[in-house]
Amino acid sequence: MDQSLFMPKPSARTVLIANERTKLTAGYVNAIAGSIFTVGGLAPIFAILYTSNTPSVPIPVMVGIAVVCWITSGTLHYAAWGLLRELA
């Protein structure tokens, strides 16, 4: 016989705790996404624009790294958004 038919309904407190843990995880993942965007995506571009020295890494490589960081950041942000969608 299927045991899931006889499982007790979770209490309101248990559901609230699970929701808060989900929100905490989503916030953490979103903070990582923001950090990757800022450090890997924006900082190299501003370093190129605002320094007079020639960069040690070729500019196309820096732009490529920035694009990868933007895509990674967007993917993590979308994952965090997906975690929060479970709460609805």
SELUMLO-912568 format. One line per 5 residues: number of its first residue (from 1); their letters; for each residue x, y, z of N, C-alpha, C. Coordinates in steps of 0.1 Angstrom, whole numbers. Each point is the difference from the previous one (the first is absolute). Layout:
! residues N
NUM	a	X:Y:Z:X:Y:Z:X:Y:Z; ... $
***
This chain:
! residues 88
1	mdqsl	8:-12:0:-8:12:0:9:12:0; -5:11:-6:8:12:-1:0:8:13; 12:1:6:1:7:13:-2:15:-1; 2:6:-12:-2:14:-1:-15:5:2; -9:-10:-1:-14:4:3:-2:2:15 $
6	fmpkp	8:-6:8:-2:1:14:10:9:7; 8:8:-8:10:9:6:-8:12:6; 4:4:12:-6:12:6:3:13:-8; -9:9:-1:3:13:-6:10:8:8; 10:6:-7:10:8:7:-6:11:7 $
11	sartv	5:4:12:-5:11:8:3:13:-7; -7:10:4:3:14:-5:14:4:3; 5:-3:11:13:4:4:10:-7:-9; -1:-13:-3:9:-7:-9:0:7:-14; -12:3:-4:-1:7:-14:7:13:1 $
16	liane	-2:8:10:7:13:1:15:-1:1; 5:-10:7:14:-2:1:6:-4:-13; -7:-9:-7:5:-3:-14:0:12:-9; -10:8:1:-1:12:-9:12:10:3; 3:1:13:11:10:4:13:-6:-5 $
21	rtklt	2:-13:1:12:-6:-5:2:2:-15; -12:-2:-7:1:2:-14:3:15:-4; -6:9:7:3:14:-2:15:4:3; 5:-6:11:14:2:4:9:-5:-11; -2:-12:-5:8:-6:-11:-1:8:-13 $
26	agyvn	-12:5:-3:-2:8:-12:8:13:1; -1:6:12:8:12:2:15:-1:-1; 5:-12:6:14:-2:-1:4:-3:-14; -7:-7:-8:3:-3:-14:0:13:-8; -10:9:3:-1:13:-7:12:9:4 $
31	aiags	4:-1:12:12:9:4:12:-5:-7; 2:-13:-2:11:-5:-7:-1:4:-15; -12:0:-6:-2:5:-13:4:15:-2; -4:8:10:4:14:-1:15:2:2; 6:-8:8:15:1:2:7:-4:-13 $
36	iftvg	-4:-10:-6:6:-5:-13:-1:11:-10; -12:6:-1:-3:10:-10:9:12:3; 2:4:12:8:12:3:15:-2:-1; 4:-11:6:15:-2:0:5:-5:-14; -7:-10:-6:5:-6:-12:-5:7:-13 $
41	glapi	-12:7:2:-6:6:-12:3:15:-2; 0:7:11:2:15:-1:14:5:4; 6:-6:10:13:5:4:10:-1:-11; 2:-10:-8:10:0:-10:-3:11:-11; -12:2:-3:-3:11:-10:3:13:6 $
46	faily	-3:3:12:3:13:6:16:1:2; 6:-11:2:15:1:1:6:3:-13; -6:-5:-11:6:4:-13:-3:15:-3; -12:4:3:-4:14:-3:7:11:8; 3:-3:12:5:10:9:14:-1:4 $
51	tsntp	8:-8:-7:14:-1:3:8:4:-13; 11:6:1:8:3:-11:10:-11:-4; 2:-9:8:9:-11:-3:-6:-10:-10; 8:-7:-7:-5:-10:-9:-4:-12:8; -11:-6:-2:-4:-12:8:10:-12:-3 $
56	svpip	1:-8:10:9:-12:-1:-7:-11:-8; -13:1:0:-8:-10:-7:-6:7:-13; 0:-7:-11:-6:7:-12:-14:4:2; -4:11:-5:-14:5:2:-11:-10:-5; 2:-7:-11:-11:-9:-4:-2:-12:10 $
61	vmvgi	11:-3:7:-1:-11:10:-7:6:12; 3:12:4:-7:6:11:-15:2:-3; -4:4:-12:-14:1:-3:-6:-14:0; 7:-10:-5:-5:-14:0:-3:-4:14; 9:2:10:-2:-3:14:-12:7:5 $
66	avvcw	-1:13:-3:-11:8:5:-14:-6:-5; 0:-4:-13:-12:-6:-5:-4:-13:7; 10:-8:2:-2:-13:8:-5:3:14; 5:10:6:-4:4:14:-15:5:-1; -3:8:-10:-14:5:-1:-9:-12:-2 $
71	itsgt	3:-9:-9:-9:-12:-2:-1:-8:13; 11:-2:7:0:-8:12:-9:7:10; 2:13:1:-8:8:10:-15:-1:-3; -3:2:-13:-15:-1:-4:-5:-14:3; 8:-11:-2:-5:-13:2:-2:-2:15 $
76	lhyaa	9:4:8:-2:-1:15:-12:8:5; -2:12:-6:-11:8:4:-13:-7:-4; -1:-6:-12:-12:-7:-4:-2:-12:9; 11:-7:4:-2:-11:9:-5:4:14; 4:11:5:-5:6:12:-15:3:-1 $
81	wgllr	-3:6:-12:-14:3:-2:-9:-12:-1; 6:-11:-6:-7:-13:-1:-3:-6:14; 10:2:9:-2:-5:14:-12:7:7; -1:13:-3:-11:8:6:-13:-3:-6; 0:-5:-13:-12:-3:-6:-7:-12:6 $
86	ela	8:-9:7:-5:-11:7:-10:4:11; 2:12:5:-8:4:12:-14:3:-4; -3:3:-12:-13:4:-4:-10:-12:0 $
***
